[in-house]
Amino acid sequence: MPETTSFADELRSKSALKQVPTQVYIFCFTLTALTLALYGSVPNWFFIANFMFWRLSYNIGIGYMLHSQSKTMGFSNWFSSWVDTPKHAWLKKMLENGCILTDPRSRKEIPYSLNDYPHEFNAWMLFRIIVNIILANDLVSYFVFALVYWEWPAAFNVFDFLIYILGFALIIFALWSKSDAHRVLGNFAWYWGDFFFLLESDLNFDGIFQMFPHPMYTVGYCFYYGLSLLTQSYTVFYCSVTAHILQMVFLVIVENPHIEKIYGQLGTPTEELRQKEELTFRDQWGFFSKKRDMVILWNLSLYHASDIFTVLIIVYSMVISFCIPSWEYHLLHLIAWRLFHTAGLGIILKKQSESNFWVEKFSSPQSAFDNWKKLYNLSLTMNHAMFITLACHCCRVMPDNIIIKPGDWGFYYFKVSCGALLVGLNLYVSNAVHETLGDFGWFYGDFFIQTIPAKLHYSGIYRYLNNPESVMGYAAYYGLAMMSSSYRVGIVAICCHIAALLFSKIVEEPHMQRKYGPEVRPVGGLRSEVLKKGKALEEDIKKTTETLKEKLASKDKKKE
C-alpha cells in the first residue's frame, strides 16, 4: 500500500498547498480563527456554540460515519453511489488531483488514480479529507473559545506562576502524547483505516500506548485542562470536561466495539485459558455457576438468600447511621469494617495461601470458595457504604475555612466537579479491573483453586499498572472528601488507601511470588516505559556532554 501524508505534512508540502483539499482545510480553519475578531461584537456564548458545533461534528458526525462503516460498510456504499456516477465526476477529479501518495521505497510522490486502487481505499481517501476539515476546526475553535475567556491575573503572584507552569506542562505533555501516538499508529490507524480495510498487522503497544490506555483520547486531551488553568475560567473548564466526556463516549460506542470485532477475533484462547474455563465453570462441580456472583450490588438477585442478606445489612446499617448525628460514631463504624476487611480477611487469605487454611474448614473447595465470595463482597460493599455515610454526615455545603472563602460558589462547584470526576475515574478503573480479571480474579480465585494452571497474563488495564486497584481504586474516596469539603473525610480516605496498600504488600504480593514466581513482572508498563525513556535521555545527555568536551578539547589544542 502506498504511504499517505498527515495533515501537518500536507500543510508543509508545496505541492499539497496547490491542491483543492488543502486549500479547503486552510480556508475553513482560517475562517474559524478569524471569528476571534468578533469578540466584543457577539455574546461569548457564540464562541462556545462554535466550538461545540465542531466537537459534535467530530463525535456525532464522524462517529456516525465510522459506526455505519463498521456495521454495514455504509460510507463505502455511499461513496460508490456518489463518486461512480458521471454527475459527480468533479469529485473524482478532485480526489485524484488533491490526494498525495508516496512510494514507500523511493519516498517519491506518485500519481493517484481511483481506477488503480480498491474501492475501500478510495472511500478512505475521501473520508480522510472530511476528517481533516472537522479535526482542524475543532482544535482551532477550542483555542479561539479559550482565548475569549482568558484574562491576565489582576495581581500576578506565586500561586498564579505555579498554575501557569502546570498549565504549560499539561499542554506540552498532551502534544508529546499525541505525536508519540501518531508515531506508533501511523497514518493508517490515525485516520481509522481499519474501518475500511485491513492490513497484515496486529495491535501495537509501544511508547505512549505502553503507558496509558487509549492515550489519544485520555492523556492526549490534557491540553484541555492546561488551557483551563491558564485561562483560570470555570466556563473553559466545564466545556473542556464536557468535550472530553463526549470523546470518551465516542470511544466506548464507536471505537471499542470495532476493535473488539476486528482484533478480538484474531487471538485464539490458549490451552491454559481453556483449562481454566473448564475447571471453574462446569455445571456439576465448577467453582462458578451460570448465575453471576454479586459484585458490590451488581448482579443482585432477589431469589438468592445471600444477596438479600447483604442488602438488608447495608440498609439496616445506613438507616441506623443516619439516625445518629455523631460523626464519631460513623467513623468508629467505618474503622470496624475496615479492620475486618484489611486485617480479618487479610489473615484468612494469607493463611489460605500458605496452608490451605480456609478450604480445610469446609466439605469441598467449591463450598469454601463460595462462602469466601459472599463474605468478601459483603465486607467490600459495607466499607464503601460506611465511607459514603461518613462523607454525608461530614459534608458542609459552604464551609468557612482558609481554602474556600465564604460565598466563593465558583470554586466550590469546581471542587465538587473535580470530586465527581475522581469518582468517575474510580468507577472506570474498578470496571476495567473486573473486566480483565473476571469473577475468578476479582474474588482471589487463585488462592483457593489449586488446579488452575499457574500462568500469568498482563492484559487490559494491567498492561499499564501491576496493581491498578490499589493505585487508583480509592480515587472515589478522595473525590467524596473533596465533595464533602471535610478534612476528616480526607484523612480517613488516606488511611483507607494506606490499608489497601498494606493488604497488597503483605497478602497479595507474597502469594503472587509463591504461585507465579519469575512470571511476576517487577514493574508495570507505565513505570517501565518511564525508566526506559529516562535511560535514553541519560544516554543522550552523556553523548552530548562528550561531544562538547571533544569540541572544547580540540579548540584548546588549536590555541596551543
VENHU-V776168 format. One record per pair of residues at least 6 apart in sequence whose C-alpha atoms are under 6 Angstrom apart, sorted by the first residue. I is the first residue (numbers start at 0). J is the second residue. Records with the same first field share a line. If there is no record, write none. Layout:
I: J ; J
//
This chain:
1: 101 ; 102
2: 100 ; 101 ; 103
3: 100
9: 15
18: 97
19: 97
20: 97
24: 132
28: 136
46: 144
50: 140 ; 141
53: 137
54: 137
58: 249
66: 253
67: 73
68: 74
69: 194
75: 122
78: 122
95: 111 ; 112
100: 108 ; 109
101: 107 ; 108 ; 109
119: 195
149: 230
163: 229
166: 225 ; 228 ; 229
169: 221 ; 222 ; 225
170: 222 ; 225
173: 219 ; 221 ; 222
176: 219
177: 215 ; 219
209: 524
210: 463 ; 524 ; 525
223: 239
227: 235 ; 236
271: 452
275: 451
278: 285
279: 285 ; 286 ; 287
280: 287
286: 365
293: 299
295: 376 ; 380
309: 377
329: 389
333: 385
336: 382
340: 378
349: 506
350: 356
351: 357
352: 446
358: 364 ; 367
361: 367
390: 483
394: 483
395: 483 ; 484
399: 405
415: 482
418: 478 ; 481 ; 482
421: 474 ; 475 ; 478
422: 475 ; 478
425: 472 ; 474 ; 475
435: 459
453: 515
462: 524
463: 523 ; 524 ; 525
464: 523
465: 523
469: 500
476: 492
480: 488 ; 489
//
